[in-house]
């Protein structure tokens, strides 16, 4: 029973069982999309934490820390910063929104804004879903049961089936359990790591270690602009808010998770640096040499639960957004059927992406950079009731997104300064088109 494969098999069977059970509990589209908007503090907090601590965040932070050292701590610190910024305006998200972020944009700016967001966000979010499948595939292939490609296909298929069956009901039911499992698994690995035979290589820390040649102040600024802001304005974060029973629960859940991310970030970076020092860069293999027997199986189940909790949320959110675009009435049975077809379609596309792009952070940050350049400023302006030039809004969204994406691609090609400058410029272009009436200025000249 100490074989970790048993733990993974049991976990997948439990997840699918919850999905099947939830399938028979769903009475209407509201149950499937937002769990009837009945979720309490613990359920929303657990679901939000599990969604954020997906496989891409956990394995991505560890992967980054092995390359850059302690500055990788800023990755989840920036997520926490974004949540703290969201807390004061979460009540407006809960008040004005119902199912999706594009629906909110439509409420603020009209039909064109809703359609634009409904087309762009699911395409960008394919990279987020693929990042979770990549993480799961790396975990499964690390056990050397099968190769990476088959691991991605198996994990992706289970994500699709689980989400397809239970929707938001099954997601909320399992996310609280999964968040506790994630925290327990990481804590256990950290404790066994400190007391292991390799403790002589424990990484030291000082304030000077927060920046180095691999990660400077400009990199932090870009991370805040392209990552933190997606927690202030993010489809998956908002989907948790829409499930909350009331505005107070939504706000308090955000604050709880923002605080919880700070120590988790420290643990992940410590594990990444330590595993790098010990000569084993794959965290799954590193854990197999540190954790005894069934602890290792539980740790793998914790990692897979992290992946599952993010994958199902992002997959459902993207499918719901596209379903709303195709059929504006989300209350009907036709919309529910369309959403389920889209879950399968987007899931398969994400699996295909994961077969060709195997870097977790690359897949994640490309998608988030595009989204932040396009939608963060328009969404904040709407929530804060700041007037914009509506005739230029669509151009602002499209221009901001593509300029930011171009900057990120240039950055990944080995030109970080030029790429980062272009990303910063995307926000100026986006805000300029939103707030400056160029037609009016040109007519006066």
Secondary structure, DSSP 8 states (H G I E B T S, - for coil): ---HHHHHHHHHHHHHHHHHHHHHH--SHHHHHHGGG-B-HHHHHHHHHHHHT-HHHHHHHHHHHHHHGGGGGHHHHHHHHHHHHHHTTHHHHHHH-SS-HHHHHHHHH-HHHHHHHHHHHHHHHHHHHHHHHHHHHHHHHHTTSS-HHHHHHHHHHHHHHHHHHHHHHHHHHHHHHHHHHHHHHHHHHHHHHHTSTTGGG-----GGGG-BTTB-HHHHHHHIIIIIHHHHS-HHHHHHHHHBSSHHHHHHHHHHHHHHHHHHHHHHHHHHHHHHHTT---HHHHHHHHS-HHHHHHHHHHHHHHHHHHHHHHHHHHHHHHHHHH-S-TTSHHHHHHHHHHHHHHHHHHHHHHHH---HHHHHHHHHHHHHHHHHHHHHHHHTT----GGGHHHHHHHHHHHHHHHHHHHHTT-HHHHHHHHHHHHHHHHHHHH--HHHHHHH-
